[in-house]
Amino acid sequence: MTDTVFRANRPPAAAPVLLTESESASLIDEELALLAAREAFLASTTGTAFPVVIGQVSANRFTLKSGTAGDLVGVKVGSFWPGNDKIGAPRHNSTIVLLDPATGRLAAVVEAGTANAYRTAAADALAVDTLARPDARTLTVVGTGNQALYEVRAVTRVRPIEQVFVVGRRAAAARDLTRDINAYTGLPAEPAETRVAVAAADIVVTATTARGPLFDAGWIAPGTHISAMGADGPGKQELPPELYDRARLFCDLSDQSRTIGEFQHAGPVVPTPLGAVLTGAAEGRRLPGDITVFDSSGFALQDLTLAAALLRRHNTQEFL
């Protein structure tokens, strides 16, 4: 009887909101993604990101990243199903679940495969804007997969890039990416050999699934900024550990970066969280000749702030 009265007196819960993949893709852009990324990295200094859970289903992989900050509570499920190519579906997908912080009940589900690519690139752009030299004009992207174009588009919004070099294992893929970069940004882009492209760069972005260094540490010139975007699991690696003695090291989350990110290969170093630089609690670049390295392993607050931003934009458009 008591339970019946309690349930009868409870206010009715609002129906959960669903944003489909097509809806979130129509709402996302670089500006919204960058604003959400800044909010997430600032929130990382006071919020909580829980340990990542990695699942394997035959050749397929999924990760669960959860966290909370302020009124945001939830989880992102990211999946990688390589066989989806055969059925014309994306290999990567992302689903964000937001919970009501007062009741723990389902508040929203946001399908965010396309938006996730913007979200990842926005973290890169935020790091570049915070750490790279203001006069950085040459960008080298290593990797020619789906994420690479998003990285270039995001970075070129925050620095006066004049030349883009593309490094890829397959010549045809590198040519295709240079064509797309030119079409989307209007910038000159060309395929290049790894050593030439890395040595010429003011900014290097790695966006691969590599499990070993993509270049030699000695090829990096003083003053270069490097964003390592690919390592998000045990064994993944894009950068040579020999670089770390010459560089200032930054990351999204320090413990996670040393567990599943690029700095799992860096020995007993403690990289500086980018959020601490944004709040003024830590220094970023000190001198023009500094080499700065940012490792992005991705954390849940990025996804929760992105989902909230997409929902706000969706609600605003509904009332227009």
Buried (B, 14 or more C-beta within 10 A) or exposed (E): EEEEEEEEEEEEEEEBBEBEBEBBBBBBEBEBBBBBBBBBBBBBBEBEBBEBEBEEEEEBBBBBBBBBBBEBBBBBBBBBBEEBEEEEEBBBBBBBBBBBEEEEEBBBBBBBBBBBBBBBBBBBBBBBBBBBBEEBEBBBBBBBBBBBBBBBBBBBBBBEBEBBBBBBEEEEBBBBBBEBBBEBBEBEBBBBEBEEBBBBBBBBBBBBBBEEBBBBBEBBBEBBBBBBBBBBBEEBBBBBBEBBEEBBBBBBBBEBBBBBBBBBBBEEBEBBBBBBBBBEEEEBBEEEEBBBBBBBBBBBBBBBBBBBBBBEBBEEEEEE
